[in-house]
Amino acid sequence: MTEASETSDTDIIEACAIARDLEQFDLLIEDLEEKLGANWGGLDFNNAEDILRSSHADTIKFVTIALDKTDEDDLTFVANIVGAAKDRGIKVILVTHDLTPISLHQLMRLGADDFVPYPLPENALDEAVERVLSEKPENVIIKEVFIQAEGSNTKEAEPETQGILLPVYGMSGGVGATTFSTNLAWEIQSLLTAQNKSVCILDFDFQFGSVATYLDVPKSEAAFELLTEVTNADAVSFKQIISKYNEKLAVLPSPQDAVPLDFISPEDVKYLIDLARSCYDVVIIDLPRTLVSWSEVVLNECELFLAVVGLDMRSAQSIQRFIRALKSEDLPFEKVQFILNKAPKMTDLSGKSRVKRMAESLDIDFRWQLSDGGKHVPASGDHGTSIGEMVAKNPLRKDIVKIAETFADLCQDHDLAEAAE
């Protein structure tokens, strides 16, 4: 070993870092030194397999294999190293930088136990090591995320607990549905954190979704691969793919490239919703404006369907068409809760009269009315942060907090039926 040989005989080598050029992964070196001190060694691809098959590896508990895009041309060395480690019962953690999903899947199928991205997020390596060294089998074995062996049976998601599902739908373009959904998700998460409950937001606008932009989280190929092979995912792999906003709010962004909205089947949408609800206490879906084959699934599965509208003719006409579509298909219209964005102020009597006439003509009720947040709203979206973190006293933020408090309270017993009354 290149570094292990420099340690004293009394030092027990518990781990090895393997890379074509380990010096390129300086953050990995720092994390290993902080975790293990001198009880680790460094290897390159040329000698790693031989060392792992020798007596030098008797005390090794895990190895990290650091890879970048230049290593994809020939993964033979890496595959042999993974095989040698698995033959000795040594856990394998991949540290990947710009590695394509196909290569990552290939190495996971060969027996790698876990993977973490590079540059390493804070505590990511420590958490991965704890997972793979855990005595519990479900934490030791990292399930294949996307690729399933031929002839094997797909196991359906069987959630132990079922989280609340709240889809958000914009009745017309520019009414602020994504602004509302992202900020509602964050405010609910902020309220539920003390109760050790979690919130997830899913961006189902697969063509032009902007949840990732509003919350400043990266769009990854892994998220797209999940959507293409949903039924091969389980709770462990799902949580690994999920991004985090401020280390609290779970986010599944839309794909990097625009794809057809119906590229995912209604059955897959149902499976994904069940999977998300089994992992999180509240699941919010940011929906596309277009109604597709799986829209019915979302409406049937949700507790409440939050429809954001504006005080204009476009929204009024869209509401009419939407109501007719639901009633013609005998779908649960009573779940739909209309939310008026940029509502008139209390002193705007003319605006209040327009709101009343619109509600009466459409035979609907506006369950909530949101204030106009002004220039701070688009600014927060451009900066990838919630309105509350940018301007806590913003009037729109205050209205969203009130709605979030309602759902946080109802989350205690999932009694959303009373919320629809």
Summary of the structure (lengths in Angstrom):
residues: 421
radius of gyration: 25.1
end to end distance: 69.1
largest distance: 85.4
contacts: 1364
relative contact order: 0.10
helix: 46%
strand: 15%
